């Protein structure tokens, strides 16, 4: 830590997420100094260094991680190189924050866990939707008497195909949709319900790949079980990002695209539908007034990063922790295995954090 109490951050990865969601916020924190950025594309590293006034850039993440002026490493790379970066951070005693997903399979995730335990470094995960106001209100509603007991959950993640090059590599081509928005939605479900996965079954739902239906049995701390049914696809028609919680007394619907929360009971009449439409209009107006329409969900990185920095300043572990990243990876890996092998995959409780 620099004299004056500032934490010095080095960033590995100079892609669009770094530019849109990490650097704009980290650069405004008074207790943070961004001292360097690394990317194999040296021109991207140079560009972001110039744009955000970063004094040092390099194409070697090892050079950045080993730099004694760096306290924290912000890893914004594709997941297939993260374990080796985290391992080097552990050797050099650098705390880490990692974009989702933590890794592409459970062995890689457990390797990262072993590195953290052996070296004592603290690792935080980037699941920013937890910090959205409407998600926090949904968490309160989910635990209310008005909702009752959870019975099942339905996820719809129909998104336009991203142009990130790493999602189209040969080893990733058929399962890229699993690593797009779905990790965030899975995290919402496990965080909001505190449930753990029991087994997964997935099937292809289309003719061109990246169109899947996934059934996941989950177990609550009480021992009660429920099913999460997910429809995932890269679409060319209509984008939908919905999570619906069905309870014994009411249904709770989250529209992540419009950032809308509403609870439904009884018949959906024209009047109740009009009320929902009015809520959409009000929500849209608030987003426009607050600049949220332009920044989108990326703006929730700010409170997450602020929370992470505050935790490290207090010598505490991040609230969005390595355990959350491992649980997410266990779920994703089981989904991929089920789709690839066309069978039900039971999840070993020993793999759960």
N, C-alpha and C positions, 0 to 999 in steps of 0.2 A: 504493500500500500504506500502510495506516495505521501510525502509530508503534506499535511493539510487534510488528510483523511480521505483522499480520493482513491477509488478503486480503478485500476488501470485494466482496460479490456482490449484483447486482441480478437479479431473476427476472422474466422476461417470460412471462406465461401463468399463470393461477390455477386450472387445471383439476384433475381428479382425480389425474393423475400427479404434478403438483407437490405436492399435498397428501399423497399416500400414499408417494411414493418419493424426492422431492428434499428438501423442507423438514424432514421428521423426522430426516434424517441430517446435512444441512448445518448445522442448528441445534445439533448436538452437537460439531462440530469446533472445537477451541480456537483454531485458527489462521484461522478464518473468521468474518466478521461479515456478516450479511444486512442490507443497508441499505435495500432497497426492493423493491417488487413492483408490476408493472403488468399490467392486463388491461382489455380493452374493457368487460367486465362489472365495473364499479367496485364493486359490492356483494360480488362474489367476492374481489376484491383486498382490500377492507376486512376481510372475514371472515378471510382467511388472515393478514393483517397483525396482526389482533387475536389470533388463535389462537397464532401463533408469535412474537409480540413484535417485529414488524418496524416500525421507526419511520416509514416513509414508504410510501404507496401512491398510485397514479395510474391513470387510464384511458389514458394516453399512453405507449407504449413509448419514443417519442422523448425524452420528458422524462426518463425513467429512464436511458436509454443516454447521454444528454448530461451527466448529473449527474457532476461531477468526483469525487464521493466513491465512485463505482463503478469497481472494477478489472476485474471479470469479469461477463459477462452469461450467465445460464443461460436458454436459449431452450426453453420448454416449450409452444410454440404449435403449432397445426396447420401442416403443412409448406408450405401455399401462401403463407404470409407470411414465411417464414424468410429468403429471400434479401434482402429489403429491410431486415430487422432486422440481419442480418449485415453488410450494406453500411454501415449507419449505425454499427455497432460498429467497423468498419474505419476509417471516417472519424474516429472518436473514440478510436481506439487501445485498444479493449477486447477482451481475449481472450474466447473464447466456448466454451460447451459446448452441444451441440444434441441434442435427442431425435431418435429415428429416426422416419421416414426423413429424410435430409438435405433432399431436395426431391422433387417429383413427376415430374420428368423430367431428362434428362441436361443440356440447356442451362442449367437453373436451377442444377444442381449445379456445372457448370463455371463459372458466373458467380460462385458462392460461392468456388470455388477461386481464380479470378482476383482477387477482392477480398482474399483472404488473402495471396496472393503480392505484390500491389501495396502492401499496408499493413503486412505483417509480423505481423499478429495470428495467434495460435495457436488452432486450433479442435479440440475433442475431440468424439467421438461417444458416444452412450449405447447401448452394446450390453452390458448387464450380465450376460448369461448366461455370458460368458467367465470371470466371476469365481466361478461356482458350483463348489463342491468336486468334485461328481461329474463336471462337465464337464472340469475339470483332470485328473482321473483318467482320463477317457475319452481325452484327448489323449495321455497317456502310453501307454495301451493301443493306440491307433491307430498309434503309431510303434514298436510292439514286434514282435519276431520272431514272437511267438505269433499276431499278427493277419495278418502277411504284407503283400502288396501290395493296395492298394485296387482293387476291380473296379467297384463301382457303389454308389449311395446311394439310399435311398427315404425320402421325407419324407411324413408324414401330419399335416396341420394342420387338424383339424376342431374348430372352436371355436364357442361360442355368440355370436351376433351382438352386437357392442358397441353401446352407446347414445351413443357420441360423435357429436355433431351433425355435425361436419365430414365424417365418413365417409358421410353420407347426402345431401350436396349433389349437385346434378344431375351435375356433371362427375366425381364420384367414385362415384356410386351403384353402377355395374356392376362396379367393380374394387376396392371397399373391402377385400375379403378379402386382396388383395395387400399391403395396408399395415397389417394387423393383427399377427398373430404371425409371419408369413412373413419379414419383414426380419430378425428375430432368428435364425431358422433358417438363412436364407441366409448370414448372417454367421458362424454356427458352422461351416458347411460350408467357406466360403472361408478362414476363419481356421485351422481345424484341418487342412485339406489343403494350404493355400497355393496352391490352384488358381485359375485365371481362366476366365471363361466364353468359349465359342467360338460357340455358337449356341443359340437357344431356339425351341421350338415348343409352343404351348399350345392347348388345346381346351376348350370348354364341356362340362361333364359333367352338367349338370342342366337343369331347365326354368325355374328362377327366378333365374338369375344367381348370381354369387358362389359358384360351384361349378365348379372347374376342375382339369384335369390338365395339368401342365407338364413337359416334357422339356427338360433343359438339358445340353448337352455341355460338359464342363470339361476343362482341360488342366493337368496338374501341372508343376512346375518341371523335371522330368525329360523332359517332352515327351509322356509317356503320357497318354492321354485316357480318361475314364470318363463315365458318364451319371448325372445326378441326376433321379429321377422324383418329382414332388411331386403329392400330392392335397390340394387346398385347398378348404375349404368352410365356410360358416357353417351350422351344423347346429341342428336342433331335437331331435335324438335323443341322440347320445352324443359327448362331447368326447374327442378323442384328439390327443396332441401327441408324436409319435414321430419319431426320426431313426435310421435303421438303416444302418450301414456294412458292406458285404459285402466280405470280403477273400479272399485265396487260401488262407489257413489257418484263418480263423475269422470269425465275424460279431460285430459290436459293436452293441448296441442301447441307445439312450438313450430313456428314457421321461421327458419333461420334466414331465409332469403329476404323476407320482409321484416324480420326482427319483431315478430308478433307472438304474443302469448294470449291464449284464451281457454277458459274452462267451459265445458259443455255438459248439460244434463237435460234429460227429457227429449222431446221432439225438437228437431231443428226447423223451426217455422220461418216464414218470410220475415217476421219481425226480428227473430234472433239472428238470422242471416244478415239483416240490415245493420244490426248492432255490430256484428263482426266486421262488416265492410267499413263502418264508421271508425272502428278501432284501427283498421288498416290505414285509413286516411290520416288519422291522428298520428299514428306511428311514423308514417312516411313524412309528415310535416315536421315532426321532431327531428328526424334524421337529416332532413334538408337544412333545418335551422342550425343544427349542431355540427354541420359539415360531415356527418356520418355517411351520407350518400356518396360523397366523393372518396372518402377513405375506406369505406366498407368495413368488413370484419377485421381488417388489418389493424384498426385503431385499438383493438383489445389487447394487442401486444404491449401497449404502453403500461397499463396497470400490472400486467404479468411481469414485465421486465423490472418495473419499479419494486414489486414485491420481492423478486429474486435478489435484487441489489440490496434491499433493506435487510433481508435474511442473512446474507453473507456479511454485511456490515456488523450485524449483531452476533456473528459466529454461530448462526443457526442453520439448520438444513432447510432448503426451499420447501414451500408448502405444496407445489406441484413437483413431486419428487421422482427419483429414479424408479421407485416401486411402481408409480403410475405408468411410467414408460414401459416397464417390463410387462405389467398386466396387459397393456394395450398390445404389445408385441406378441404375447401368448395368444390373444384372441385372433389377431391378424394371421399369425402363422398357422393356427388351426383352420381358419377359413381357407387359406391357400392350399393346405394339404388336402382338405376335403374336396375342394374343386378339382385339384389335380388328380386325385386318386378315386374320386367318385364314391366316397364312403363317409360314414359318420366318424368323426374324430372325437374321442374322449380326451378331456384335458386333465393331465396329471396334476394333482394338487401340489406335488413337490415343485412344479415349475412356477407356481403362483407366489408372488412376493409376500 
